[in-house]
Amino acid sequence: MVELSSQPGVLMCSENCDLTTSQGCTLAGMSCQLGITAADTAYTLCAPSGALVQQEICATNEDCAPAFVCLPTTANDNRCFHWCAVGGAACPVAGDVCTGLEVTMGVPLVIGSTTYGVCNPG
């Protein structure tokens, strides 16, 4: 449950899914994705997914395969990155390193008890 900042006291249900595996999203063509409220509260939801994987150029999260997210890069483009749990299992590609993400400057991306990041080339 996530409290809506525009309506204090009003709660929104969100899907309890795993960003790193998309477990919890049962409909075909859907994957677990990140949502962030106006109050910078992170939550998960199931949304349409595509087929692009690690380092492929994307426009939105819907372009990336399950367990991937579309993020801006220093090369001024957007690319798909594999989700990972900081301190959890290794990234699926040998040599990649799990780099923690932040919801806002200095605030790690934590949902439940898991700190999330993305796999970057090592």
C-alpha positions as CSV (number, residue, x, y, z in Angstrom):
1,M,0.0,0.0,0.0
2,V,1.3,3.4,-1.0
3,E,-0.1,6.7,0.4
4,L,-1.0,9.2,-2.4
5,S,0.6,12.5,-1.7
6,S,-2.2,14.4,-3.5
7,Q,-4.8,12.7,-1.2
8,P,-3.5,12.4,2.4
9,G,-4.9,9.3,4.0
10,V,-5.8,7.7,0.7
11,L,-3.9,4.4,0.0
12,M,-3.2,2.8,-3.3
13,C,-2.6,-0.9,-3.7
14,S,0.4,-1.9,-5.7
15,E,1.5,-5.4,-6.9
16,N,4.0,-7.1,-4.7
17,C,6.5,-8.2,-7.3
18,D,10.3,-8.7,-7.5
19,L,12.2,-6.3,-9.8
20,T,15.1,-8.7,-10.3
21,T,12.9,-11.6,-11.5
22,S,9.4,-10.2,-12.3
23,Q,8.0,-12.9,-10.0
24,G,4.5,-11.7,-8.9
25,C,3.4,-10.5,-12.3
26,T,1.3,-13.4,-13.7
27,L,-0.1,-12.0,-16.9
28,A,1.9,-12.7,-20.1
29,G,3.7,-9.7,-21.5
30,M,3.9,-8.0,-18.1
31,S,7.0,-7.4,-15.9
32,C,7.7,-6.0,-12.5
33,Q,8.6,-2.3,-12.7
34,L,9.4,0.6,-10.4
35,G,7.0,3.3,-9.4
36,I,7.8,6.4,-7.4
37,T,5.3,8.6,-5.7
38,A,5.5,12.4,-5.7
39,A,6.7,12.0,-2.1
40,D,9.6,9.9,-3.3
41,T,8.2,6.6,-2.0
42,A,9.3,3.6,-4.2
43,Y,6.8,0.8,-4.9
44,T,6.5,-2.0,-7.5
45,L,3.8,-2.6,-10.1
46,C,3.2,-4.9,-13.1
47,A,3.3,-3.2,-16.5
48,P,3.8,-4.2,-20.1
49,S,7.3,-5.3,-21.1
50,G,9.3,-5.7,-24.3
51,A,12.3,-7.8,-25.4
52,L,15.4,-5.5,-25.1
53,V,18.2,-6.6,-22.8
54,Q,21.4,-5.4,-21.2
55,Q,22.8,-2.2,-22.8
56,E,20.3,-2.1,-25.7
57,I,19.0,1.3,-26.5
58,C,15.4,1.9,-25.2
59,A,12.9,4.7,-25.0
60,T,10.8,3.5,-22.0
61,N,10.7,0.7,-19.5
62,E,8.1,-1.0,-21.7
63,D,10.8,-1.6,-24.3
64,C,12.9,-3.7,-21.9
65,A,12.5,-7.4,-21.1
66,P,11.3,-8.5,-17.7
67,A,14.0,-7.9,-14.9
68,F,15.4,-4.9,-16.9
69,V,14.8,-1.1,-16.6
70,C,15.4,1.7,-19.1
71,L,17.7,4.4,-17.7
72,P,19.6,7.4,-19.1
73,T,23.3,7.0,-19.6
74,T,26.3,9.4,-19.7
75,A,26.3,8.8,-23.5
76,N,23.0,10.8,-23.7
77,D,20.9,7.9,-24.6
78,N,18.7,5.4,-22.6
79,R,19.6,1.8,-22.3
80,C,18.2,-1.3,-20.6
81,F,20.0,-2.4,-17.4
82,H,19.4,-5.6,-15.5
83,W,17.9,-5.1,-12.0
84,C,19.9,-6.5,-9.1
85,A,19.7,-6.6,-5.3
86,V,22.7,-4.8,-3.7
87,G,24.6,-7.4,-1.7
88,G,22.5,-10.2,-3.2
89,A,23.2,-12.7,-6.0
90,A,25.7,-11.8,-8.6
91,C,24.7,-10.1,-11.8
92,P,23.9,-12.7,-14.6
93,V,26.7,-11.5,-16.9
94,A,30.2,-12.3,-15.6
95,G,32.2,-9.2,-14.7
96,D,29.1,-6.9,-14.3
97,V,28.8,-5.1,-10.9
98,C,25.6,-4.3,-9.1
99,T,25.5,-0.5,-8.6
100,G,22.9,0.8,-6.1
101,L,20.3,3.3,-7.3
102,E,18.9,6.3,-5.4
103,V,15.3,7.5,-5.2
104,T,16.6,11.0,-4.5
105,M,20.1,12.3,-3.9
106,G,21.6,10.3,-1.0
107,V,18.5,8.1,-0.5
108,P,19.0,4.5,-1.6
109,L,16.3,2.7,-3.6
110,V,14.8,0.4,-0.9
111,I,11.6,-1.5,-1.2
112,G,10.7,-3.7,1.8
113,S,14.1,-4.9,3.0
114,T,15.8,-5.0,-0.4
115,T,18.2,-2.3,-1.7
116,Y,17.9,-2.3,-5.5
117,G,20.5,-1.4,-8.2
118,V,21.4,-2.2,-11.7
119,C,24.1,-4.3,-13.3
120,N,26.9,-2.3,-14.9
121,P,29.8,-3.5,-17.0
122,G,32.7,-4.0,-14.6
